[in-house]
Structure formats: structure tokens, C-alpha cells
């Protein structure tokens, strides 16, 4: 007799573990390594258990995208709540969350998402929709050329961090951040 039926099921923990493993595999071995078999085996979850949460690879990548973007939205909203200046508020929050000295929260998972965005057209489209939705939502306060330029700079800094292409010293990071914050208010 097995003890499987006696264990308390924790579907959210299992789902989270599967997403973490998928992100780790993507970082370590690239997008092609993220197969349902590899994820279930690395997570110590039966393939049936994985299929319960994610019926295919697309839904697994989608789940990773959703999880990260939900957390990004929450972090941006939290930063916006403490910024008293309306003009450029969303842009400064986006900058603060995406360009964090030493790496953004969930940095490794974001690296994996960046890899997936480059290789999966439907994820690029979802990201485009997220960007367009936030731009439309904050058109009254963040539609200036300066605000857009700051968000493009944040994206470039995020990509540089993700692919580890530039080593930016902490003092220089602070200078860049200060200049971009100033620009967001113009």
C-alpha cells in the first residue's frame, strides 16, 4: 500500500515547483530542454501530475509568463502607491522594478522568460499586449517622449542584466537611475 493517498495535496505548491523547474531548465539548458518529461522528472512530479496543471508545453510557458507578469504588476503598483508625483509615476515604478541594482526580484525567472520571449512568438505577442495595455492605462501621465525613452532604457538595462552583457558598477547604476528618474519627470 502506498502513502500517496494519505498525503495532503498541495496543488499550488506543486504548480509553483513546476514553474520554478521550467525556469531553471530554460536558464541552464535553453528553451528546447523544457519538455514535459524533463520538467516532471526534475520536479519529482509524475507526468500526470504535471499534465493536471499544464496540459502542454505552451500552457507551461504561459503559466510562467502569467506568474511573472502578475508579480511585476504587483511590484509596479506598490511602487506607484508611494510616488507622490503623478507625471511619469508608472514609468518610474517600471524603472525601479526592472532596473534594480544587483538584479530585479525573480531575476533568474525573468532571464528564462526573456529567453522564451525571443523564441516563442505567442509569448512576444502577450508581452506586446502587456506593454500596450500599460501604455494605454497610463496615457495621461506617462505618454511623453521622455517617459517612453526611460522605459526603453529600462528594457535595455533589463536585457543587459539578463544576458550579462555589461558589468555596471553600483555607483554607475545609481547615476543612471537618478538620470532616468529625472528624465521621467520632464
N, C-alpha and C positions, 0 to 999 in steps of 0.2 A: 504494500500500500504506500503510495507517495503522499508527501505532505503538501502537494500543490493545492489541493482543495482546502487546506487548513490555513494557508497564508492569507493575510489580509491583502486584498488587491488595492493597488495604488496607481490608477491609470495616469494621473497627471505626472507622477514621478517617473513612470516608465516612458511616457511621451517625452518628457524633458531629457531623460537619459538618451533616448534615441536621437533627438535633435543634437545633443552635445557630441555624440559619437559621429554623426554625419558631418558636423562641422570639423571635428578633429581629423577625420579621414580626408576631407577635402583639403585641409591645410597641409597635412603630411604627405599625401599621395596624389592629390589632384582630383578634379571632378569625376573622371572616369572610374576612380576607385570607390565611389559612393554607389554601391549596389545594395539591393535589399539584403542579399545574403551576407555581405561584408558588415553591414550595419547591425543586423540582428545578431550575428556571431560576436562582433566586438562589444556589443551592449549586453551580451548574455541573456538575450530575449529570444524566444522562439520566433521563427519566421511568421507563424500565425499571429503571435502577439504583435509583431511589427505591422503586419497587414491589417490588424484591427485598427491601429492608429493611422497608418499611411498605406493605402491600397496599392501605391506605385511610387516610383522614384520622383515623379513630378509632384505628387502630394507631399512627399517628404521634404523636398526643396522648398515647396510652397509653405510648409509648416515652419521651416527655418526662417524663411523670409518674414512671415507673419509675426513670429515671436520677436525677432529683432526689430522690426519696424514698430510694433506695439511698444516695445521698451524705449525706442528712440522717441516716439511721440510723447510718452510719459515724461521722459527726461527733458524734452524741449518745453513741454507745458509747465513743468516745475520751474524751469529757469525763467520762463516768461512771467510767471507769477511774482517773481522777486525783482523784476526790472521795472522801475517807475516811468521810464521814458518810452512812450508809445512808438515813436518813429524808429523803425528798424528793430523793434523788440524781437520779432520772430528770427530775424537774421542773426542777431547777437546770441540768441538762445541756440540756434543751429550751430553757429561757430563755436560756442562754449562746449557744446556736447560733442561735436565732431572733431574739434581740434583741441584735445586735452593734452597738455604736456605729459609725456610718458605713455600716451595711448589712451584711446577712449574706452569707457566701460564696455565689456564684452568684445574687446578688440580682436581677439582671436576668432570669434564667431563672425565679426564683421569682415575680417580678412577672407574667411571662407565664402561669405556672401558676395564679396567683391569678385572672387574667382568665379562664382556661379553666375553673377550678372554678366560677366564677359562672355560666358559660354552658352547661356540659355536665353534665347530671345524673349520668351514669355516672362522671365523674371525682369529683363530690361524694361519691358512694357509695363510691368507692375511698378517698377521704380519710377518710370516716367510719369505714371498716373499719380504716384505719391507726391512727386515734386510739383506737378501741375496743380494738384489739389491744394497743397500748402500755399503755393503762389496765389491761387485764386482766393483762398481763405484770408490771406493777409495782404491783399492788393492795396488796401487803403494805407497801410503803414510801411510796407516793405517792397514797394514796386519801383523804387528809384533805381537808377543805373548803379549807384554806389552800393545799395543793398544787394543787388544781383551780382555785382562784382565780388563782394565779400563772400557770398555763398559759393561762387565759382572758386574763389581762393580756398575756402574751407574744403570743398570737394577735392581740389588738387593736393592740399595738405593731407587730407584723409587718404588719398590714393598713395601718396609718397610714403606715408606711415605703413599702409597695408603691404606695399611691395618692398618696403625697406630700402627705397632708392636714395634717400637723403638722410644724413645724420645731422639733425638740427640741435644745436646746443640749447640748454634750458634758457639761458639769457636771451638768445636769439628768438626762441619760441615766444617768450614774453613780449619782446619788441614787436614781433609780427602780430601777435594777438592784440596788443594795445593799438597798433596802427589800424588793424581791421575793425576794431570796435569804434575807433574814431570815425572811420570812413562810413560805418553803418549809420551814424547819426547825422550825416550831412544830407 
